[in-house]
Amino acid sequence: MNDFLSLLPLIIIGSGAILLMLVSAFEKWRMETASYIGMGFIAAAFFMQLFVTNIGETVLFKTIFNGMLVSSSFTTTAGLIILACGFFTVMNTNTYFRVNIFSTLEFYPILMFALCGMLLLTMSQELITAFIAIEIMSLAIYILVGYDRSSITGTEAILKYLMLGAFAGAFFAMGTALIYGGVGSTKFAAIGAYYATHPANTPLLIGGAFFILVAFFFKIAAFPFHAWVIDVYDGATTPVTGLMATALKAAVFTVFANFLAINSGMHGSWMTFLFYVAVFTMFGGNLIAIGQNNLKRMLAASGIVHSGYLLIALVAISSDNFTGSVIGYYLAAYAAGTLGMFAALSYLGGEGEKRKTFEDFKGLAKVRPYSAAAITVFLLSMAGIPPTAGFMGKFYIITSAITAGQTVLAVLGIVSSILSMWYYLRLIIAMYFHDAAESFETKGSFFATASTFILVFCVFAIGIYPIVI
Amino acid sequence: MFEYALSVMIFLPILAGLALLLMPFSKGGARVAGFIVSVVVLFLGIELFIGFSGAGPMEYVESRPWIESLGISYSLGVDGISLLVLMAGSILFPMVFSLFAPRSKGYYGNLLIAQGAMVGAICATDLVLFYIFWEIMLLPIFFMIGLYGGPNRLPATLKITLYTIAGSLLMLAGIVYVGVSYHSQFGEWTFDIVQLSRLNLGGGFAILAFLMFMIAFAIKIPLFPFHTWLPDAYTEAPSSTTFVLSAIMAKIGVYGVIRFVVPVFEVEFARFAILFSLAGVTGMMYCGLAAIAQKDMKRLLAFSSASHMGIIALGVFCMNVQALTGSLFQIAAHATSTGVLFLFIGLMEERMQTRNIADLGGIAYRAPIFATFFAIAMLASVGLPGTSGFIGEFLIILGAIKFNAFIGFLAGTSLIIGVCYMLWMFQRVFFEKSNDRTEDFKDLNVTEALTFLPVILLILAMGIFPQPFIKKIEPTAQLQIAQVTASTQSQLADKTVLSSDHNTQKN
C-alpha cells in the first residue's frame, strides 16, 4: 500500500496530463480553464506528496519493478520542490499567456508530462529508468522551450537545446552500456557494491562513469557543458525558463546525488574531478554573469553559479549516512528565490517580454515599490544574505564542505559568492537608485503577482524555520 | 517583564521599521512613530543599565534552540563587554529622530531596522545569530546612503557594501570552521560563544580563519589599511546615518573582536597582537594627518572618527585589563563625542547648505549655545581631562605602554595630531570673521538644545565620575583577560619547551 501511495503523486500528475490532453481536442476550452485544471492536479499531487513524506525509505513494488524505484525522505523532498515549482509555473503562465498570446491548450499537459518525468527521475535507482525519466522530462521541455514558433530566439533556443540535449542523452546511454558491461547490472546499489569489492578501475567503468557524469553535467549546466544555458534560458518563454532553472535542476541533482551517495568508490575516485568542475562552474558562471545586460541571461549565468555551489555539496557527500538534507535544503532555497524572480519577470516583462535588461528596470521601486521589494528579497536570497533561505542554504553547504575536509572548496565558494554580489546588487541599484523612465503598467491576471508574494513568504519561511534539516 | 527586554529591544524597532516601510505613513507621522519607538528602547536600555549588576557573567540571558541539528540557538545576553556598546545603540537613537527636517518614511523605517539589527548583533551570544544580525545591519545602511545620500552616493554605497559583504562572507567561512572544529573536538554541534571558548585551535587553517574574522571586523571598525571606504561613505551618507555608522556600527566591529575573536583564537590573537596594534597606531596617525588636510568638515570628521577608532582598536590588542577597560569605556565616549559631532555638522549643513570650512566663520558669535555644545563634544573627542574622552584614552595609553612602550609612545603622540586638526577647524569655523553666509546663523532652538543637553551632560558626567561605568565593565574585562592569559601562557609554555628541545638537538 505504501508503495502505491508513494507513487500516487506521479500517477495523479500523469493522469491529469492525459485528461488535459484529451480535453485539448475541444476547441472551445480556454487557456485559463486548462491552467486551473492543471493547478488543481498539481496541488493534489503536492498534498499527496506531503502526506507521503512521513512514510520513510521504501523500495517501490520490489517484485514488479525489481527495485528500480526507491522513495526516501530525500526524493519526497525533491518531489515537493518539483511540484511546488510546477504549481507556481502554471500560475505564472496564467498571467503570461494573457499578455503574450501564442499558446494552445496542449501547453499544460506537456508541462505536466515534464513534471512526471522529473518525479520519476528523483525516484529512479537504476540507470535505464533514469535514462527514460530524463528523456520524458527533456522531450517535454524541448517542446515547451520552442512553444512560441514565431519567436526567432525561441527557435534558436530549441535548436541548440535539442541538438546538445540529444548528445547528452546519447552520452548517458553510452555510459549506461559501458557500466553494464563492466558491472553486469545497471542498479545504483549493484554498481556501488561492485566498486566496493573491486577497487581497481577497469577502462569500462572509467569510461562509463565519465560518460554518465558528462550527461549529468550537461543537464545541470556545469563547466564545461554550461554554454548552452544562456541562449536557451534567454530564448524560452519566461515561466518555462523558471521551470527549467528550478524543477529540472532539482530533479537532476537529486538523482545525481543518489547515484554518487550510494557509490562511495566512484565518488572517491572522481572526487578531484568533481572538485575542479565545481570550482570552474562557480567562477565560469560568475564571469559570464558579470558581463550580462539582459536579466534572463544574468539569471541563467547565476544558475550556473548555483550549480557550482550544489556541486560543492556533492563533493562533500558522505556515503555513510546520506540523507540529502543539505542538497534538498539548498534546492528548496534556490528554487524559491529563482522562481520568484521569474514570477516577477512574468508579469513585469510585459508584452513580448519588452522589459528585459537592467536598464528597463530602472526606477521600478519608485513606481511599484512592493514588486521591487520582492525582487530585492529574491536577489538577496540568491546572494546568500541572512535572514533569507539562500543564506541558510549556503551555510549548510559550507558546513558540509568543511566537515568533509574540503576547506579550500568552501573558501572558493565564499569568494565566488562575493563576486556574485556584483550583479545582484546591480539590479537592486538599478531599481532603487534611479528615477523611473516608464510607468511599468502590467496587464493580465493577478496570478503571477500572487505567486511572487507567496514566494517572498517562502524565502523567509524556509530561511527562518528550516524544516528540512 | 525584563526577562524579554533584549528581544523587545531587537524586534520592536525591526517590526516598527518594517511597518513603516510597508504601510502608508506621512513624513511627520513616520518621524513621530520612530521617535516613540526609539524612546521606548531608550527606557528599556536605561532600565537594563540600572538593573545590571556587573558581576562578570552574562545577564538578561535568553536562550532557546533554533536549529537543533547544527546546535544553533537563539541566545542573547549582556555582560560588561557589551553593556556600553548596547547603551550607545539604545540611548542615542532618539536624537536622530528629533533633529533635522523630516525625511520620507522609508528613511525612518530603515533607521529603525538598523537599530534593531545592531542591538541584535550586540546582544547575540550565538555566532550564527550574531552573523545574521550583522548582515541585516548592512541592508538599511545600503538603502539609506544609496537613496538619501549626497551627490556622489552611488560609488560610496557600492564601496561600503562590497567591502563589508566581502568581509562578512569571509567571516562566515571562519564561523563555519570554528563550528566544525568544535564538532570534531567535542562531538557535538554548537555555536554558543561560551562553549566555543573551550576550543583548542591550531595550525594553518586556524590562522586563516582568525584572519578572516579579523578582516571582517577590521573593515567594519575600520582598521588601517581597510579604511578606504570610510571617507566616502561617511561624507555622502545623510548626517544621521553617518552618526549611526560612526557612533554604533563601527563599535560593533571592535566589540566583535573582543567578544568573538579573542576567546576563540587566544593563541593566534596573542601572536598577531603586535601587528594589529601597529595597524591601529598607523591608522591613527594616517587618518589624523589626512584629517588636517580636509576642506570639507564632514570629511574631516570622518577621518577623525577613523583615527579615534584606531586607538579603541589598539586598546583591544594590548591585552591587559587597563587597555581593555579603556577601550570599552572609550566606545561609549567616542559615540557620545565624535558621533554627536556628526549631528552638529548635519545641523550646520541644513542651515548653511555648505560644509566647506573656508565658507564658514564666526559662528560662535551668532550661536553661542551651539558653539558651546560643539566645543564640549569636540574637546571630549580630543580627550581633554574632565570629559569622557580623557578617561578612555588615558586608560588605553596606560595599557599600551604596559604592552609595548614604543606603541604607547606612538599612540600618545598621535593624539596631539587630533588636537591640531580639531582646534584648527574649530578656530576657522567658529571664530575668525563671520561672512554674509554665517551672518544669520540661527542658534539651537529649544527642541534641538533639549536633544543635545543630555548627551553633553553625559559627556561631562562620564569624565568627572567614571567609576559607575567602569565598575560595571571592569569585572568582565578582568575575567576575559584572565582567561586569555591563562590559555595563551599554557600554550606558549608548550611551544617554548618544544623549541628548546629542538635547539638542544641542534646543539
Interface residues (C-beta under 8 A of the other chain):
Chain A: A373 L380 G384 I385 P386 P387 F391 K394 F395 Y396 I398 T399 I402 T403 T407 A410 V411 I414 S417 I418 M421 W422 L425 I429 Y432 F433 P466 I469
Chain B: L21 I67 S69 L70 V128 Y131 I132 E135 I136 L139 F143 G146 L147 R153 L154 T157 L158 T161 L162 I165 A166 L169 L170 L172 A173 V176 Y177 G179 V180 H183 F205 L208
